[in-house]
Amino acid sequence: MASGIPVYRGEDKSRYDDPDALRYAFASTLHKDPGGFWTRFRGWRAELRRARPNAGHVALATLEQRAQRFLLATQNVDDLHYRAGSVRIVKLHGDAFALRCRDASCRLATFRWSSDPDDDTSAEVPVCPLCETIARPDVVLFGEGGFDRWEPVRKFVAEGVEIVLLVGTSGVVEVPTQLIQLARAKGPVWVATVNPRPPEGELASLVDAQVLGRSEEILPRLVESPT
């Protein structure tokens, strides 16, 4: 909790160790109980606003400044990388501070608008300003296919990648594995993980090096290293 935000899973006091929090992370709950969903989500979004970038975020921003080519593809939906100074960011799982229409036939189903910080204290369920359908957060929820935000990653990888650094993931979800496979389809790539736990499943067989530890401790050392 270096930034004041619990991890999603795998550690003590993880966000989804709470069955109620997990239930309200599903798309089905948004449809069945939009009021309850938004009460929970607004509380979490307010928590994200109060969070602050940690030393790991700052180290990645420093690496970006030093590298000739750099892309930060993140599963995080907060804005901590941006606040730490990173610029070349792709949010694969969306943005917790943006909304879009829940109705797939509406023009605003793919057009996102920003949430107002004052909205975090509202008791009203947000609606689409165009069709007045209930709005949804612009994030991937459990139980849905999500949306494809990979195009900037594909374009970057097409020009060649030498190193993939996987930070803060053990590979429970498929995104890290997909990223490695995409990069290695273009040529040899060295892959390293930085995480308190070793990589799991297929990811374990794909990495070249494992660094066990917290990113806010390991990444600053990487930046400070002369090599």
N, C-alpha and C positions, 0 to 999 in steps of 0.2 A: 504493500500500500504506500509506495514512495510518493505518489501524487495525491494520496488520500482517497483513492478509488479501489475498492476490493476487486481482486481478479475474478473472472467469470467462474472458473472451476479449478479444482485440483489442489487447493490450499485451504488452511483453516480460515473460516469466515469468508469463503468464496461467495460471490453473489448468488449463484444458483444452488447453493446448499440449502437455501431457503425455498421450500416447495411453493410457497405463495409467490415469491419473486419469479420463480421459474414458470409458473402457470401464466403469469401476466406477460411473459416474453413470447408467447405464442400468437400467431396471426389469428387463430380461431377465437382467442379471448377478445381480441379487438372487435370481432364481428358479434360475439355473444354479449359482451359486457363492455361497450366502448367507454362508458363513464368510469368504471373501475380501472380499465386499461390506462386511460389518460391520467387518472389520479396517480397511479403508480409511475407512469412514464415521466410525468412532469416532475415528480419528486426526484427521480434518478437524473433527469436532465439538469435540475437545479444543483444536484451534487456534482455533476460534470463541470458546471460553470464555476463552482467554488474551487475545483481542483487546480493544481499548479504543475507546470512541467517539472520533471525531475532531471537528475544529472544524465540519465540515459537519453532522454529527449534532446537535451542540449548537445550531447556528444554526437548524435546522428546528424544534427544540424551542422555541426562543425565538419563532419566527414563530407557532407554535401558540398560545403564551401571549398574543400580541398580537392575533391575528385573532379576529373575532367568530365566523366559521365556518371550520373547518379540518379536513381529513382527510388523513392520510398513508397512501397505498396503496403498498405496497412489494413488490418481487419478491424482496427479500432474505429469507433464512430465519434470520438470526441475531437476537439481541436487543439490538443496539447502539442502535437508536433508542429503545427502552424505557429502556435504561441511561442514555441522554443526557437523558432527561426527557420524551420524547414520550409522549402518552397515547392520543390518537385515532389508532390504528394498525390497518390491515387488512393482514394478511400473505397476499397473493394466491397465493404459491407455498408456503405452509406454514411450519412451525416445525421447525428442525433439532433442537431439544431436546425434541421430543415424539415419541411412538410411537403406532402403532395396529396392529390386526391386519391381516395380509395377506389373510386370507380374507374376501371381500366378504359372505359369508353370516353372519358372526359379528357379534354386537351391538357388539363393540369395533372393528369396521372403520371406524366413524365417530366413536366415542368415543376421545379421545386421552388418553394419560397421559404424565406428565413423566419424562424420563430422569434418572437419578441421576448426578452428576458422577463418582462412583467407578466407574460402569459403563464409562467411557471406557478403563479399563485392563483390562477383563475380556476373556477369550478366548472366552467363551461367546456363542453366537448368541442374542439375546433372543427370547423367545416370549410369546405372548398369555397373560395370566393366567387367561383364561376357557376357551379351547379348546386352548391349547398349540401353536397354529400359529405358525410363524415370524413375528415382528413386523417391521414396516417403519418407517422414519422417516416422519414426517408431512410430507413434502415432495414436490413434483412431480419425478419422475425423467424422464430422457430416454426417449422411446419409449412414453409413456403419455399418455392424454388429460388426466390430472390431475383436479382437482376444482374445483367452482365455489365460490369464496370472494368472489364479486362482490356479494352481496346488500347488505352495508353501503354499498358504493360506489354502487349503484343508488339506494338510499334517500337518500343524501346529495345526489347529483346531481339527483334529482327535485325538490329544494327550490331548485335554481338554483345555478350556479357561474359566477363571473366570470373566474377565472384558473386555469390549469393549469400547474404548474411541473414539468417532467420533468427529473429529476436523475440523472446517471450512466447513461444509456442512449442508444445510438445507433439503437435501433429494430430490431435484428436479430430480436428476438422480437416478437409481435403485441400484447403487453399495452399499450404506450404508445398505439398506434394505436386500439385498442379503447376505451381510456379517453377519448381525444379525441372519438371518434365518439359515445360515450355522452353526454358533456357537451354537445356541440354539437347533439345531437338535442333539447335543451331550450331552446336559444337561443344567442346570440353568446357566444363564449368566447375569451379571449386566451391563447395558448399559447407558452411559452418553454422552451428546453432549456438545461441546463448540463451540459457534457460535454467531455472533451478532444478528441473527434472530432465532426464535423458529423453530424447525423442522416442515416440511410440509408433507401433505399426509399420506401415510401408516406409514412412519417413526415416526410420532408424537405419534402413538399408541404403538410403540415398545420400546420406551426409558423409563428408570427408573428415570433419572434426567436430567435437562436442566440447563446449565450454560450459561447465556447470556453475551457475551463480546468477545473481540478480543483475539485470541489465544496467541498473543505475550504479552498480559497483564495477561491472566488467567493462562496459563501453567507454567510460572516461579513461580507463587504463589503456584501452586500444588507441584512443586519440592521442594520449600522451606518449605512446611508444615511438621511439625514433625510427623503427622499422615498420 
